[in-house]
Amino acid sequence: MYICNIQNKKMFREAYSTLIEWKNETKRKPLLFRGARQIGKSYLVKQLGENEFDNYILINFKKTPELIKLFNTFDPYKIVEQN
């Protein structure tokens, strides 16, 4: 998912609405954000996690690159088993 600069409130609402649709999917895939720097990706994910879930994990590979090795597979069960 690519998110445009969400400093604009309308863009934030549109991006957040898209994430709510993702959340409501019965068989949703993991969420991966990629995009330019300083456009609000982390803020948007934090808002989603805090407002829509009882628990969430936010992993920033730029801040903790040592965690990249945990995701050498796309199988969530194997990822959890590694810990």
MARDREN-772027 format. One record per atom (N, C-alpha, C): atom name; residue number from 1; residue in one letter; x, y, z. Coordinates in steps of 0.05 Angstrom, whole numbers, always signed. Layout:
<kolnus>
(kolnu 'CA', NUM, 'a', (X, Y, Z)),
...
</kolnus>
This chain:
<kolnus>
(kolnu 'N', 1, 'm', (+17, -23, +0)),
(kolnu 'CA', 1, 'm', (+0, +0, +0)),
(kolnu 'C', 1, 'm', (+18, +25, +0)),
(kolnu 'N', 2, 'y', (+14, +43, -18)),
(kolnu 'CA', 2, 'y', (+29, +67, -19)),
(kolnu 'C', 2, 'y', (+12, +90, -9)),
(kolnu 'N', 3, 'i', (+21, +105, +10)),
(kolnu 'CA', 3, 'i', (+6, +127, +22)),
(kolnu 'C', 3, 'i', (+19, +153, +14)),
(kolnu 'N', 4, 'c', (+2, +171, +3)),
(kolnu 'CA', 4, 'c', (+11, +198, -3)),
(kolnu 'C', 4, 'c', (+15, +214, +22)),
(kolnu 'N', 5, 'n', (+26, +238, +20)),
(kolnu 'CA', 5, 'n', (+29, +255, +43)),
(kolnu 'C', 5, 'n', (+3, +259, +57)),
(kolnu 'N', 6, 'i', (+1, +251, +82)),
(kolnu 'CA', 6, 'i', (-25, +252, +96)),
(kolnu 'C', 6, 'i', (-27, +276, +115)),
(kolnu 'N', 7, 'q', (-10, +296, +111)),
(kolnu 'CA', 7, 'q', (-13, +320, +128)),
(kolnu 'C', 7, 'q', (-40, +333, +122)),
(kolnu 'N', 8, 'n', (-50, +329, +98)),
(kolnu 'CA', 8, 'n', (-76, +339, +91)),
(kolnu 'C', 8, 'n', (-97, +320, +104)),
(kolnu 'N', 9, 'k', (-116, +332, +118)),
(kolnu 'CA', 9, 'k', (-135, +316, +133)),
(kolnu 'C', 9, 'k', (-153, +299, +115)),
(kolnu 'N', 10, 'k', (-159, +309, +92)),
(kolnu 'CA', 10, 'k', (-176, +293, +73)),
(kolnu 'C', 10, 'k', (-161, +268, +64)),
(kolnu 'N', 11, 'm', (-135, +271, +58)),
(kolnu 'CA', 11, 'm', (-119, +248, +50)),
(kolnu 'C', 11, 'm', (-116, +228, +73)),
(kolnu 'N', 12, 'f', (-113, +239, +97)),
(kolnu 'CA', 12, 'f', (-111, +221, +120)),
(kolnu 'C', 12, 'f', (-137, +205, +123)),
(kolnu 'N', 13, 'r', (-160, +218, +121)),
(kolnu 'CA', 13, 'r', (-186, +204, +124)),
(kolnu 'C', 13, 'r', (-189, +182, +102)),
(kolnu 'N', 14, 'e', (-180, +189, +78)),
(kolnu 'CA', 14, 'e', (-182, +169, +56)),
(kolnu 'C', 14, 'e', (-164, +145, +61)),
(kolnu 'N', 15, 'a', (-140, +151, +69)),
(kolnu 'CA', 15, 'a', (-121, +129, +75)),
(kolnu 'C', 15, 'a', (-131, +112, +99)),
(kolnu 'N', 16, 'y', (-141, +126, +119)),
(kolnu 'CA', 16, 'y', (-151, +111, +143)),
(kolnu 'C', 16, 'y', (-175, +94, +135)),
(kolnu 'N', 17, 's', (-193, +105, +118)),
(kolnu 'CA', 17, 's', (-216, +89, +109)),
(kolnu 'C', 17, 's', (-207, +64, +94)),
(kolnu 'N', 18, 't', (-186, +67, +78)),
(kolnu 'CA', 18, 't', (-175, +43, +64)),
(kolnu 'C', 18, 't', (-165, +23, +84)),
(kolnu 'N', 19, 'l', (-153, +32, +105)),
(kolnu 'CA', 19, 'l', (-143, +13, +125)),
(kolnu 'C', 19, 'l', (-165, +0, +141)),
(kolnu 'N', 20, 'i', (-187, +14, +145)),
(kolnu 'CA', 20, 'i', (-210, +3, +159)),
(kolnu 'C', 20, 'i', (-222, -19, +141)),
(kolnu 'N', 21, 'e', (-223, -15, +115)),
(kolnu 'CA', 21, 'e', (-232, -36, +97)),
(kolnu 'C', 21, 'e', (-214, -60, +99)),
(kolnu 'N', 22, 'w', (-188, -56, +100)),
(kolnu 'CA', 22, 'w', (-168, -78, +103)),
(kolnu 'C', 22, 'w', (-174, -93, +129)),
(kolnu 'N', 23, 'k', (-178, -78, +151)),
(kolnu 'CA', 23, 'k', (-183, -90, +177)),
(kolnu 'C', 23, 'k', (-208, -107, +177)),
(kolnu 'N', 24, 'n', (-228, -99, +162)),
(kolnu 'CA', 24, 'n', (-253, -114, +162)),
(kolnu 'C', 24, 'n', (-254, -138, +143)),
(kolnu 'N', 25, 'e', (-233, -142, +128)),
(kolnu 'CA', 25, 'e', (-231, -165, +111)),
(kolnu 'C', 25, 'e', (-229, -190, +128)),
(kolnu 'N', 26, 't', (-243, -211, +121)),
(kolnu 'CA', 26, 't', (-242, -236, +137)),
(kolnu 'C', 26, 't', (-215, -251, +134)),
(kolnu 'N', 27, 'k', (-203, -249, +110)),
(kolnu 'CA', 27, 'k', (-177, -262, +106)),
(kolnu 'C', 27, 'k', (-157, -241, +97)),
(kolnu 'N', 28, 'r', (-151, -223, +115)),
(kolnu 'CA', 28, 'r', (-132, -201, +108)),
(kolnu 'C', 28, 'r', (-104, -211, +109)),
(kolnu 'N', 29, 'k', (-88, -199, +92)),
(kolnu 'CA', 29, 'k', (-59, -205, +92)),
(kolnu 'C', 29, 'k', (-45, -186, +110)),
(kolnu 'N', 30, 'p', (-20, -192, +118)),
(kolnu 'CA', 30, 'p', (-5, -173, +135)),
(kolnu 'C', 30, 'p', (-2, -146, +120)),
(kolnu 'N', 31, 'l', (+0, -126, +136)),
(kolnu 'CA', 31, 'l', (+1, -99, +126)),
(kolnu 'C', 31, 'l', (+30, -90, +125)),
(kolnu 'N', 32, 'l', (+39, -81, +101)),
(kolnu 'CA', 32, 'l', (+66, -71, +97)),
(kolnu 'C', 32, 'l', (+64, -44, +85)),
(kolnu 'N', 33, 'f', (+76, -24, +98)),
(kolnu 'CA', 33, 'f', (+77, +3, +87)),
(kolnu 'C', 33, 'f', (+104, +9, +75)),
(kolnu 'N', 34, 'r', (+103, +21, +52)),
(kolnu 'CA', 34, 'r', (+127, +30, +39)),
(kolnu 'C', 34, 'r', (+121, +57, +26)),
(kolnu 'N', 35, 'g', (+141, +74, +25)),
(kolnu 'CA', 35, 'g', (+136, +100, +13)),
(kolnu 'C', 35, 'g', (+158, +119, +20)),
(kolnu 'N', 36, 'a', (+156, +143, +10)),
(kolnu 'CA', 36, 'a', (+175, +164, +15)),
(kolnu 'C', 36, 'a', (+177, +171, +44)),
(kolnu 'N', 37, 'r', (+198, +184, +52)),
(kolnu 'CA', 37, 'r', (+202, +192, +79)),
(kolnu 'C', 37, 'r', (+183, +215, +86)),
(kolnu 'N', 38, 'q', (+176, +216, +112)),
(kolnu 'CA', 38, 'q', (+162, +239, +123)),
(kolnu 'C', 38, 'q', (+135, +245, +111)),
(kolnu 'N', 39, 'i', (+120, +223, +104)),
(kolnu 'CA', 39, 'i', (+93, +228, +93)),
(kolnu 'C', 39, 'i', (+71, +219, +111)),
(kolnu 'N', 40, 'g', (+78, +208, +135)),
(kolnu 'CA', 40, 'g', (+58, +201, +154)),
(kolnu 'C', 40, 'g', (+52, +171, +156)),
(kolnu 'N', 41, 'k', (+69, +154, +146)),
(kolnu 'CA', 41, 'k', (+64, +125, +147)),
(kolnu 'C', 41, 'k', (+62, +115, +176)),
(kolnu 'N', 42, 's', (+82, +122, +191)),
(kolnu 'CA', 42, 's', (+83, +112, +219)),
(kolnu 'C', 42, 's', (+60, +123, +235)),
(kolnu 'N', 43, 'y', (+54, +149, +231)),
(kolnu 'CA', 43, 'y', (+32, +161, +245)),
(kolnu 'C', 43, 'y', (+5, +147, +239)),
(kolnu 'N', 44, 'l', (+1, +141, +214)),
(kolnu 'CA', 44, 'l', (-23, +128, +205)),
(kolnu 'C', 44, 'l', (-26, +100, +217)),
(kolnu 'N', 45, 'v', (-4, +85, +217)),
(kolnu 'CA', 45, 'v', (-5, +58, +228)),
(kolnu 'C', 45, 'v', (-9, +59, +259)),
(kolnu 'N', 46, 'k', (+4, +78, +272)),
(kolnu 'CA', 46, 'k', (-1, +81, +301)),
(kolnu 'C', 46, 'k', (-30, +87, +307)),
(kolnu 'N', 47, 'q', (-41, +105, +292)),
(kolnu 'CA', 47, 'q', (-69, +113, +296)),
(kolnu 'C', 47, 'q', (-87, +88, +292)),
(kolnu 'N', 48, 'l', (-82, +73, +271)),
(kolnu 'CA', 48, 'l', (-98, +49, +266)),
(kolnu 'C', 48, 'l', (-95, +29, +288)),
(kolnu 'N', 49, 'g', (-71, +24, +297)),
(kolnu 'CA', 49, 'g', (-67, +5, +319)),
(kolnu 'C', 49, 'g', (-80, +13, +345)),
(kolnu 'N', 50, 'e', (-76, +38, +352)),
(kolnu 'CA', 50, 'e', (-87, +48, +377)),
(kolnu 'C', 50, 'e', (-118, +49, +377)),
(kolnu 'N', 51, 'n', (-129, +57, +354)),
(kolnu 'CA', 51, 'n', (-158, +61, +353)),
(kolnu 'C', 51, 'n', (-175, +37, +345)),
(kolnu 'N', 52, 'e', (-163, +18, +331)),
(kolnu 'CA', 52, 'e', (-179, -4, +320)),
(kolnu 'C', 52, 'e', (-172, -32, +330)),
(kolnu 'N', 53, 'f', (-151, -35, +346)),
(kolnu 'CA', 53, 'f', (-143, -61, +355)),
(kolnu 'C', 53, 'f', (-137, -61, +385)),
(kolnu 'N', 54, 'd', (-142, -83, +398)),
(kolnu 'CA', 54, 'd', (-135, -86, +426)),
(kolnu 'C', 54, 'd', (-104, -86, +430)),
(kolnu 'N', 55, 'n', (-91, -100, +411)),
(kolnu 'CA', 55, 'n', (-62, -103, +412)),
(kolnu 'C', 55, 'n', (-51, -99, +383)),
(kolnu 'N', 56, 'y', (-28, -88, +381)),
(kolnu 'CA', 56, 'y', (-15, -87, +355)),
(kolnu 'C', 56, 'y', (+15, -85, +358)),
(kolnu 'N', 57, 'i', (+29, -92, +337)),
(kolnu 'CA', 57, 'i', (+58, -91, +337)),
(kolnu 'C', 57, 'i', (+66, -73, +314)),
(kolnu 'N', 58, 'l', (+82, -53, +319)),
(kolnu 'CA', 58, 'l', (+93, -35, +299)),
(kolnu 'C', 58, 'l', (+123, -40, +297)),
(kolnu 'N', 59, 'i', (+132, -49, +274)),
(kolnu 'CA', 59, 'i', (+160, -55, +269)),
(kolnu 'C', 59, 'i', (+170, -36, +248)),
(kolnu 'N', 60, 'n', (+191, -21, +256)),
(kolnu 'CA', 60, 'n', (+203, -2, +237)),
(kolnu 'C', 60, 'n', (+231, -13, +231)),
(kolnu 'N', 61, 'f', (+235, -24, +207)),
(kolnu 'CA', 61, 'f', (+260, -37, +200)),
(kolnu 'C', 61, 'f', (+283, -17, +198)),
(kolnu 'N', 62, 'k', (+277, +8, +194)),
(kolnu 'CA', 62, 'k', (+298, +29, +194)),
(kolnu 'C', 62, 'k', (+309, +33, +222)),
(kolnu 'N', 63, 'k', (+292, +32, +242)),
(kolnu 'CA', 63, 'k', (+301, +35, +269)),
(kolnu 'C', 63, 'k', (+312, +10, +282)),
(kolnu 'N', 64, 't', (+302, -13, +273)),
(kolnu 'CA', 64, 't', (+311, -39, +284)),
(kolnu 'C', 64, 't', (+317, -58, +262)),
(kolnu 'N', 65, 'p', (+338, -54, +246)),
(kolnu 'CA', 65, 'p', (+344, -71, +223)),
(kolnu 'C', 65, 'p', (+350, -100, +231)),
(kolnu 'N', 66, 'e', (+357, -105, +256)),
(kolnu 'CA', 66, 'e', (+363, -133, +264)),
(kolnu 'C', 66, 'e', (+338, -150, +263)),
(kolnu 'N', 67, 'l', (+314, -138, +262)),
(kolnu 'CA', 67, 'l', (+289, -153, +261)),
(kolnu 'C', 67, 'l', (+283, -163, +233)),
(kolnu 'N', 68, 'i', (+297, -153, +213)),
(kolnu 'CA', 68, 'i', (+292, -162, +185)),
(kolnu 'C', 68, 'i', (+295, -192, +183)),
(kolnu 'N', 69, 'k', (+315, -203, +196)),
(kolnu 'CA', 69, 'k', (+320, -232, +194)),
(kolnu 'C', 69, 'k', (+296, -249, +204)),
(kolnu 'N', 70, 'l', (+279, -238, +220)),
(kolnu 'CA', 70, 'l', (+256, -253, +230)),
(kolnu 'C', 70, 'l', (+235, -257, +208)),
(kolnu 'N', 71, 'f', (+237, -241, +187)),
(kolnu 'CA', 71, 'f', (+217, -242, +166)),
(kolnu 'C', 71, 'f', (+228, -253, +140)),
(kolnu 'N', 72, 'n', (+243, -275, +142)),
(kolnu 'CA', 72, 'n', (+254, -288, +118)),
(kolnu 'C', 72, 'n', (+234, -306, +105)),
(kolnu 'N', 73, 't', (+210, -307, +116)),
(kolnu 'CA', 73, 't', (+188, -322, +105)),
(kolnu 'C', 73, 't', (+162, -306, +106)),
(kolnu 'N', 74, 'f', (+143, -313, +90)),
(kolnu 'CA', 74, 'f', (+117, -300, +91)),
(kolnu 'C', 74, 'f', (+97, -316, +107)),
(kolnu 'N', 75, 'd', (+105, -338, +119)),
(kolnu 'CA', 75, 'd', (+88, -355, +134)),
(kolnu 'C', 75, 'd', (+87, -344, +163)),
(kolnu 'N', 76, 'p', (+63, -333, +171)),
(kolnu 'CA', 76, 'p', (+62, -321, +198)),
(kolnu 'C', 76, 'p', (+68, -341, +221)),
(kolnu 'N', 77, 'y', (+61, -366, +217)),
(kolnu 'CA', 77, 'y', (+66, -386, +237)),
(kolnu 'C', 77, 'y', (+96, -390, +242)),
(kolnu 'N', 78, 'k', (+111, -391, +220)),
(kolnu 'CA', 78, 'k', (+140, -394, +222)),
(kolnu 'C', 78, 'k', (+152, -369, +235)),
(kolnu 'N', 79, 'i', (+142, -346, +228)),
(kolnu 'CA', 79, 'i', (+152, -321, +240)),
(kolnu 'C', 79, 'i', (+149, -321, +270)),
(kolnu 'N', 80, 'v', (+125, -330, +279)),
(kolnu 'CA', 80, 'v', (+120, -330, +308)),
(kolnu 'C', 80, 'v', (+137, -352, +322)),
(kolnu 'N', 81, 'e', (+141, -375, +308)),
(kolnu 'CA', 81, 'e', (+156, -396, +320)),
(kolnu 'C', 81, 'e', (+185, -388, +324)),
(kolnu 'N', 82, 'q', (+196, -370, +309)),
(kolnu 'CA', 82, 'q', (+224, -361, +311)),
(kolnu 'C', 82, 'q', (+229, -346, +337)),
(kolnu 'N', 83, 'n', (+208, -336, +349)),
(kolnu 'CA', 83, 'n', (+212, -320, +373)),
(kolnu 'C', 83, 'n', (+210, -337, +397)),
</kolnus>
